[in-house]
Amino acid sequence: MTATTSPPSAAPANNTNDLMLWQHLALAHIDQGILVIDPQQRVRYFNAQVCTLLDLPPALLASQLTIQELTQWQSERGDFGPQNAALEASLHDY
């Protein structure tokens, strides 16, 4: 196995662009699902594996919804089971 320190290109590339390219490639090809949430609680990055693992439509995550909106969507779909329904019912009493 060989390793290179910079992506192949016909012209010299900007170091920042090289780093961003490598980060994107690594995140896109890693086996784990990755979901990046910004300080405003919005989805800013995700890879295909997170969509597969959580059975989420890529368009949903691409809309940059908040983590609260994502959790609500999953809850309405029934991802959290009957215990979640009981918890939500008890919260409505407050």
C-alpha positions, 0 to 999 in steps of 0.5 A: 500500500502506498500513501501520497501527501497530496491529491493528484492534479495537473496544476499545483493546488492550494493547500487549503483546497487540498485539505478540504478535498482530502477531508471530503474524500475521507468522510465520504468513504469512511464506513461509519455514518457521520452527521455534523451539526453546527452551533445553531443545531443545523445539519451541515454535513452528512455522508451516505453511510449515515443515510443508510444506517438511519434509513434517512432520505439524503434530501431530508438531511440536505435541507439543513434541518435542525437536530430537533426537526430531525428527531421529530421526523424520526419520532413521527416515523416511529423510530423510537418505538412505543416508549417514545410515544408514552414519554411524549404523552406525559410531556403534553400534560405539562 
